[in-house]
């Protein structure tokens, strides 16, 4: 992947934390900054189409652990 250079202003305290983390992890400070930029970009991404999440039937009441176990076992048995 090609990279593009940019300049940003950061709080000195944040930069100190990044420097410490980079040293501890044995990676360049720039790698931590790139990770942060990627997380910020993904957190603000807008999808073109809504996600197709599965839906579940139920009363809306909380279920017990035993009910979850039984539902998982029933679903696994059908495979």
N, CA, C and O of each residue as an XYZ file, in Angstrom:
316
protein
N       0.847     -1.166      0.000
C       0.000      0.000      0.000
C       0.895      1.232      0.000
O       1.847      1.311      0.777
N       0.596      2.182     -0.859
C       1.382      3.407     -0.883
C       0.925      4.321      0.251
O      -0.231      4.281      0.673
N       1.827      5.121      0.721
C       1.551      6.032      1.828
C       1.647      7.461      1.322
O       2.349      7.746      0.352
N       0.932      8.352      1.993
C       1.004      9.773      1.688
C       1.429     10.500      2.956
O       0.900     10.253      4.040
N       2.367     11.375      2.803
C       2.880     12.131      3.945
C       1.908     13.253      4.292
O       1.353     13.902      3.406
N       1.709     13.474      5.587
C       0.880     14.580      6.055
C       1.438     15.079      7.379
O       2.200     14.375      8.040
N       1.067     16.266      7.757
C       1.487     16.838      9.036
C       0.272     17.009      9.930
O      -0.788     17.439      9.476
N       0.428     16.672     11.192
C      -0.648     16.871     12.165
C      -0.052     17.486     13.427
O       1.138     17.340     13.704
N      -0.886     18.161     14.169
C      -0.489     18.706     15.457
C      -1.027     17.769     16.530
O      -2.171     17.321     16.452
N      -0.206     17.475     17.527
C      -0.610     16.559     18.593
C      -0.167     17.119     19.941
O       0.808     17.864     20.037
N      -0.903     16.743     20.965
C      -0.537     17.140     22.323
C       0.781     16.469     22.714
O       0.985     15.294     22.408
N       1.656     17.181     23.371
C       2.928     16.585     23.793
C       2.741     15.346     24.679
O       3.527     14.401     24.615
N       1.693     15.367     25.504
C       1.444     14.215     26.375
C       1.098     12.970     25.554
O       1.543     11.868     25.874
N       0.311     13.148     24.505
C      -0.037     12.024     23.633
C       1.206     11.498     22.926
O       1.394     10.287     22.810
N       2.046     12.402     22.459
C       3.266     11.982     21.771
C       4.201     11.224     22.708
O       4.875     10.281     22.292
N       4.240     11.638     23.973
C       5.066     10.926     24.950
C       4.543      9.504     25.169
O       5.321      8.557     25.273
N       3.222      9.368     25.235
C       2.634      8.034     25.396
C       2.926      7.157     24.185
O       3.212      5.968     24.324
N       2.854      7.748     23.004
C       3.154      7.001     21.781
C       4.619      6.566     21.772
O       4.933      5.435     21.402
N       5.500      7.457     22.175
C       6.928      7.136     22.222
C       7.183      5.970     23.175
O       7.930      5.049     22.844
N       6.568      6.004     24.352
C       6.733      4.918     25.327
C       6.182      3.599     24.782
O       6.814      2.552     24.920
N       5.004      3.657     24.167
C       4.379      2.445     23.639
C       5.218      1.861     22.506
O       5.375      0.643     22.417
N       5.749      2.705     21.654
C       6.569      2.231     20.537
C       7.825      1.531     21.058
O       8.215      0.479     20.553
N       8.440      2.117     22.054
C       9.638      1.511     22.632
C       9.297      0.168     23.264
O      10.016     -0.813     23.074
N       8.201      0.127     24.016
C       7.772     -1.101     24.688
C       7.444     -2.202     23.681
O       7.776     -3.367     23.898
N       6.784     -1.825     22.567
C       6.376     -2.805     21.555
C       7.473     -3.090     20.532
O       7.366     -4.042     19.759
N       8.522     -2.274     20.524
C       9.610     -2.477     19.576
C       9.226     -2.157     18.145
O       9.679     -2.815     17.207
N       8.379     -1.132     17.980
C       7.950     -0.722     16.640
C       8.150      0.786     16.503
O       8.306      1.480     17.507
N       8.147      1.297     15.275
C       8.290      2.744     15.093
C       7.061      3.511     15.615
O       5.936      3.011     15.572
N       7.299      4.710     16.097
C       6.188      5.565     16.541
C       5.189      5.776     15.405
O       3.982      5.827     15.639
N       5.689      5.899     14.188
C       4.821      6.130     13.031
C       3.799      5.005     12.858
O       2.674      5.241     12.417
N       4.198      3.780     13.209
C       3.265      2.654     13.074
C       2.072      2.830     14.016
O       0.936      2.552     13.631
N       2.317      3.281     15.226
C       1.222      3.522     16.178
C       0.341      4.653     15.670
O      -0.884      4.575     15.768
N       0.937      5.685     15.137
C       0.158      6.808     14.605
C      -0.682      6.346     13.420
O      -1.844      6.738     13.301
N      -0.108      5.510     12.531
C      -0.885      4.981     11.398
C      -2.050      4.126     11.886
O      -3.147      4.198     11.331
N      -1.820      3.313     12.926
C      -2.907      2.510     13.495
C      -4.032      3.417     13.998
O      -5.212      3.146     13.774
N      -3.649      4.495     14.680
C      -4.646      5.433     15.195
C      -5.437      6.109     14.087
O      -6.650      6.285     14.199
N      -4.751      6.486     13.020
C      -5.434      7.112     11.880
C      -6.408      6.124     11.258
O      -7.534      6.485     10.918
N      -5.972      4.867     11.109
C      -6.854      3.853     10.520
C      -8.090      3.631     11.396
O      -9.205      3.546     10.882
N      -7.900      3.538     12.710
C      -9.045      3.360     13.615
C     -10.009      4.546     13.533
O     -11.225      4.358     13.539
N      -9.472      5.761     13.455
C     -10.324      6.947     13.337
C     -11.085      6.934     12.014
O     -12.268      7.274     11.969
N     -10.408      6.542     10.943
C     -11.059      6.496      9.627
C     -12.191      5.470      9.624
O     -13.279      5.746      9.120
N     -11.937      4.289     10.184
C     -12.957      3.244     10.189
C     -14.123      3.598     11.120
O     -15.269      3.253     10.831
N     -13.842      4.276     12.219
C     -14.898      4.654     13.158
C     -15.847      5.685     12.554
O     -16.991      5.810     12.991
N     -15.377      6.416     11.559
C     -16.197      7.467     10.945
C     -16.661      7.107      9.544
O     -17.180      7.959      8.823
N     -16.479      5.861      9.155
C     -16.872      5.418      7.811
C     -18.390      5.364      7.699
O     -19.081      4.975      8.641
N     -18.890      5.752      6.556
C     -20.320      5.671      6.268
C     -20.492      4.636      5.163
O     -19.903      4.762      4.089
N     -21.293      3.624      5.426
C     -21.512      2.553      4.465
C     -22.571      2.971      3.449
O     -23.536      3.655      3.790
N     -22.381      2.555      2.204
C     -23.325      2.881      1.138
C     -24.665      2.198      1.342
O     -25.712      2.767      1.034
N     -24.634      0.979      1.860
C     -25.863      0.220      2.074
C     -25.911     -0.249      3.517
O     -24.867     -0.489      4.122
N     -27.103     -0.384      4.077
C     -27.187     -0.872      5.457
C     -26.695     -2.321      5.546
O     -26.836     -3.099      4.603
N     -26.123     -2.658      6.686
C     -25.656     -4.021      6.895
C     -26.844     -4.955      7.087
O     -27.862     -4.569      7.662
N     -26.710     -6.152      6.614
C     -27.774     -7.147      6.712
C     -27.547     -8.001      7.964
O     -27.045     -9.123      7.885
N     -27.925     -7.446      9.113
C     -27.735     -8.151     10.375
C     -28.811     -9.218     10.547
O     -29.955     -9.010     10.144
N     -28.461    -10.346     11.137
C     -29.486    -11.362     11.396
C     -30.464    -10.867     12.457
O     -30.096    -10.085     13.335
N     -31.677    -11.314     12.372
C     -32.683    -10.958     13.374
C     -33.114    -12.217     14.110
O     -32.982    -13.327     13.596
N     -33.616    -12.038     15.285
C     -34.020    -13.156     16.122
C     -35.422    -12.899     16.643
O     -35.770    -11.774     17.003
N     -36.208    -13.938     16.678
C     -37.553    -13.815     17.221
C     -37.480    -13.986     18.733
O     -36.641    -14.725     19.247
N     -38.347    -13.313     19.417
C     -38.375    -13.445     20.868
C     -39.272    -12.392     21.471
O     -39.791    -11.515     20.780
N     -39.443    -12.498     22.772
C     -40.337    -11.584     23.480
C     -39.670    -10.262     23.827
O     -40.341     -9.304     24.210
N     -38.351    -10.210     23.695
C     -37.627     -9.017     24.093
C     -37.168     -9.074     25.536
O     -36.462     -8.181     26.006
N     -37.566    -10.119     26.236
C     -37.151    -10.303     27.627
C     -35.767    -10.953     27.665
O     -35.402    -11.692     26.751
N     -35.001    -10.682     28.714
C     -33.684    -11.329     28.835
C     -33.832    -12.849     28.896
O     -34.818    -13.373     29.414
N     -32.839    -13.536     28.361
C     -32.858    -14.997     28.395
C     -31.814    -15.502     29.372
O     -30.862    -14.797     29.705
N     -32.004    -16.727     29.824
C     -31.064    -17.328     30.767
C     -29.937    -18.004     30.006
O     -30.034    -18.234     28.801
N     -28.879    -18.316     30.714
C     -27.768    -19.037     30.112
C     -28.194    -20.391     29.590
O     -27.716    -20.839     28.548
N     -29.099    -21.052     30.315
C     -29.584    -22.358     29.870
C     -30.358    -22.242     28.557
O     -30.259    -23.121     27.701
N     -31.131    -21.161     28.394
C     -31.875    -20.962     27.145
C     -30.920    -20.718     25.974
O     -31.152    -21.203     24.867
N     -29.859    -19.972     26.222
C     -28.865    -19.727     25.175
C     -28.186    -21.037     24.791
O     -28.017    -21.332     23.608
N     -27.796    -21.823     25.797
C     -27.149    -23.111     25.534
C     -28.061    -24.021     24.731
O     -27.609    -24.677     23.792
N     -29.335    -24.069     25.087
C     -30.290    -24.919     24.369
C     -30.463    -24.455     22.930
O     -30.547    -25.282     22.023
N     -30.517    -23.147     22.709
C     -30.678    -22.618     21.341
C     -29.453    -22.917     20.492
O     -29.581    -23.257     19.316
N     -28.263    -22.794     21.080
C     -27.032    -23.077     20.343
C     -26.962    -24.562     20.006
O     -26.608    -24.936     18.888
N     -27.300    -25.404     20.980
C     -27.277    -26.849     20.748
C     -28.280    -27.234     19.650
O     -27.977    -28.067     18.796
N     -29.458    -26.635     19.676
C     -30.477    -26.928     18.655
C     -29.971    -26.485     17.277
O     -30.143    -27.211     16.298
N     -29.364    -25.326     17.192
C     -28.840    -24.841     15.924
C     -27.699    -25.699     15.415
O     -27.600    -25.952     14.215
N     -26.831    -26.151     16.322
C     -25.701    -26.990     15.929
C     -26.174    -28.361     15.471
O     -25.581    -28.956     14.571
N     -27.234    -28.863     16.084
C     -27.752    -30.190     15.725
C     -28.328    -30.190     14.312
O     -28.356    -31.231     13.655
N     -28.785    -29.035     13.839
C     -29.368    -28.942     12.519
C     -28.341    -28.863     11.403
O     -28.708    -28.815     10.229
N     -27.082    -28.849     11.745
C     -26.018    -28.736     10.718
C     -25.529    -30.068     10.297
O     -24.643    -30.160      9.448
